[in-house]
Amino acid sequence: MTHRTLYLVTCGAPLASRIGDGVRAAREQGWDPYVIPTDAALPWLEGQDLDGVPVLTGNRKPSDPKRTPKADAVAVVPATFNTLNAWANGSANTYPLTVLCAALGSGIPVAAVPFAKHDLAGHPAWLASLAVLRYARVWIVDPHDGATASLDPVSSGTGNRTADNFRWNWVLDLLKPPEEDAGGGS
Ligand SMILES: Cc1cc2nc3c(=O)[nH]c(=O)nc-3n(C[C@H](O)[C@H](O)[C@H](O)COP(=O)(O)O)c2cc1C
């Protein structure tokens, strides 16, 4: 199986508690995952088994070598209100945001699982940011059911349950490359 590089960006919301599962699911589909947490995501990573994958926090020093191969795909799971709006706005003042902004410019497949409660999702910037990202061909994936055509806010008090019920295949199946060998040939 050809291995491809997947950057898994994760933000400070309950679904960050499932990154360990995401790493394993990605590996089963032939990805080499790299975890790229925001500072706010770090408490959710504590105690998770990340199967030894690299966790990249902060920018490298200018004198250090590059830490990762180029990404073949990027997923941001979960995408908080803060990060999703900053990303759509083109802010790249943290390492995870730089990765996300660069992914839009490079044309690789990108998926985001927005995770915001009703009050934050009611802010006008949220809908505008989602529209920008959809225009940029980002797959927007509902954390409740994997839908890509609609997105429901997370009801207060249900964040952990929504995280538990989340299935990584909702995201990974969207990022799969076309079959390398469809059985044809001459
Ligand atoms: C327990 C807890 C739950 C949170 N849940 C959410 C959430 O579901 N969605 C969200 O956008 N922010 C949530 N936040 C707030 C974010 O962590 C906060 O806005 C943070 O600044 C986001 O930073 P980031 O986008 O760099 O990860 C939560 C914070 C805590 C402490």
PDBQT file of the ligand as one rigid body, heavy atoms in Angstrom, charges set to zero:
ROOT
HETATM    1  C1  LIG A 201     -14.191  22.378  28.170  1.00  0.00    +0.000 C 
HETATM    2  C2  LIG A 201     -14.138  23.277  26.979  1.00  0.00    +0.000 A 
HETATM    3  C3  LIG A 201     -14.941  23.016  25.895  1.00  0.00    +0.000 A 
HETATM    4  C4  LIG A 201     -14.914  23.834  24.771  1.00  0.00    +0.000 A 
HETATM    5  N1  LIG A 201     -15.700  23.534  23.705  1.00  0.00    +0.000 NA
HETATM    6  C5  LIG A 201     -15.626  24.309  22.597  1.00  0.00    +0.000 A 
HETATM    7  C6  LIG A 201     -16.381  23.953  21.447  1.00  0.00    +0.000 A 
HETATM    8  O1  LIG A 201     -17.115  22.957  21.396  1.00  0.00    +0.000 OA
HETATM    9  N2  LIG A 201     -16.258  24.744  20.342  1.00  0.00    +0.000 N 
HETATM   10  C7  LIG A 201     -15.446  25.866  20.327  1.00  0.00    +0.000 A 
HETATM   11  O2  LIG A 201     -15.396  26.530  19.296  1.00  0.00    +0.000 OA
HETATM   12  N3  LIG A 201     -14.742  26.210  21.418  1.00  0.00    +0.000 NA
HETATM   13  C8  LIG A 201     -14.790  25.461  22.533  1.00  0.00    +0.000 A 
HETATM   14  N4  LIG A 201     -14.060  25.805  23.639  1.00  0.00    +0.000 N 
HETATM   15  C9  LIG A 201     -13.313  27.075  23.624  1.00  0.00    +0.000 C 
HETATM   16  C10 LIG A 201     -12.003  26.976  22.845  1.00  0.00    +0.000 C 
HETATM   17  O3  LIG A 201     -11.145  25.996  23.424  1.00  0.00    +0.000 OA
HETATM   18  C11 LIG A 201     -11.346  28.359  22.867  1.00  0.00    +0.000 C 
HETATM   19  O4  LIG A 201     -12.116  29.268  22.090  1.00  0.00    +0.000 OA
HETATM   20  C12 LIG A 201      -9.930  28.348  22.340  1.00  0.00    +0.000 C 
HETATM   21  O5  LIG A 201      -9.416  29.660  22.363  1.00  0.00    +0.000 OA
HETATM   22  C13 LIG A 201      -9.868  27.785  20.941  1.00  0.00    +0.000 C 
HETATM   23  O6  LIG A 201      -8.528  27.839  20.512  1.00  0.00    +0.000 OA
HETATM   24  P1  LIG A 201      -8.077  27.088  19.177  1.00  0.00    +0.000 P 
HETATM   25  O7  LIG A 201      -9.015  27.479  18.099  1.00  0.00    +0.000 OA
HETATM   26  O8  LIG A 201      -6.686  27.648  18.937  1.00  0.00    +0.000 OA
HETATM   27  O9  LIG A 201      -8.040  25.639  19.452  1.00  0.00    +0.000 OA
HETATM   28  C14 LIG A 201     -14.053  24.972  24.746  1.00  0.00    +0.000 A 
HETATM   29  C15 LIG A 201     -13.217  25.223  25.846  1.00  0.00    +0.000 A 
HETATM   30  C16 LIG A 201     -13.255  24.383  26.940  1.00  0.00    +0.000 A 
HETATM   31  C17 LIG A 201     -12.318  24.666  28.091  1.00  0.00    +0.000 C 
ENDROOT
TORSDOF 0
